[in-house]
């Protein structure tokens, strides 16, 4: 095999893509224990704490994550947090902007 053939083979081997194995990551524990999920609201795959407010549609009332007070002493389990439209004193305004509730911005 001549020198030019060796150069050509070396160039082709260097230019060929190399197989790369995927890295294995350890399984991460969830940020919130499944037993504590009763203290949170979930919307769109995201977890919200009690007191959070979100706008889901322009002009609609905001959703408020609320958890009723414990009804039957310390041994009873807490009721599950859920979304409600009953508004606390300071609420966000969903009339103008879909996401933030702030004033409408001109489209550019």
C-alpha positions in Angstrom: 0.0 0.0 0.0 1.5 3.3 -1.1 1.9 6.4 0.9 -1.0 8.3 -0.7 -3.4 5.4 0.0 -2.3 5.5 3.7 -2.9 9.2 3.9 -6.4 8.7 2.3 -7.3 6.0 4.8 -6.1 8.0 7.8 -8.1 11.0 6.6 -11.3 9.0 6.1 -10.9 7.4 9.6 -10.3 10.7 11.2 -13.4 12.2 9.5 -15.7 9.3 10.3 -18.1 10.0 13.2 -17.1 8.1 16.4 -19.7 6.1 18.4 -20.4 7.8 21.7 -22.2 6.0 24.5 -24.9 7.8 26.3 -24.1 8.9 29.8 -26.0 7.3 32.6 -27.4 9.6 35.2 -28.6 8.4 38.6 -32.3 8.6 39.2 -33.0 11.9 41.0 -35.5 11.9 43.8 -38.5 14.1 43.2 -38.3 17.6 44.8 -41.5 17.0 46.7 -42.2 13.7 48.5 -45.4 12.0 47.2 -46.9 12.2 50.7 -46.5 16.0 50.7 -48.2 16.5 47.4 -51.5 17.1 49.2 -50.0 20.5 50.2 -49.5 21.7 46.6 -51.6 22.4 43.5 -50.6 21.1 40.0 -51.4 22.8 36.7 -49.9 21.9 33.4 -47.3 19.6 34.9 -46.0 22.3 37.2 -46.3 22.3 41.0 -47.5 25.4 42.8 -47.5 26.2 46.5 -50.6 27.2 48.5 -51.3 30.9 47.9 -50.0 30.9 44.3 -52.2 32.6 41.7 -52.1 32.0 37.9 -53.9 33.4 34.9 -55.0 30.6 32.5 -57.1 32.7 30.0 -57.3 36.3 29.2 -60.3 37.9 30.9 -61.0 35.0 33.2 -60.6 35.1 37.0 -57.2 34.0 38.3 -56.9 30.5 39.8 -55.8 30.5 43.4 -54.2 27.5 45.1 -56.0 27.1 48.4 -55.9 24.5 51.2 -58.7 24.5 53.7 -57.8 24.6 57.4 -57.5 21.4 59.3 -60.9 20.4 60.3 -60.6 17.7 63.0 -57.7 18.1 65.3 -54.0 17.4 64.9 -54.4 13.6 64.2 -56.6 14.1 61.1 -55.0 14.4 57.7 -54.9 17.8 56.1 -57.4 18.3 53.2 -55.9 18.4 49.7 -54.9 21.8 48.2 -56.9 22.6 45.1 -57.5 25.4 42.6 -60.3 27.8 43.3 -61.5 31.1 41.8 -62.5 32.6 45.2 -60.0 35.4 45.4 -57.9 36.5 48.4 -57.6 40.3 49.1 -54.6 41.0 46.8 -55.1 39.2 43.5 -53.6 39.4 40.0 -55.5 40.9 37.2 -56.1 38.6 34.2 -58.1 41.1 32.1 -55.3 42.4 29.9 -52.4 40.0 29.7 -52.7 36.2 29.4 -49.6 35.3 31.4 -48.7 38.0 33.9 -51.9 39.9 34.4 -50.0 43.1 33.7 -51.0 45.7 31.1 -51.3 44.6 27.5 -48.2 45.1 25.4 -48.3 46.0 21.7 -47.4 43.1 19.4 -44.2 43.8 17.5 
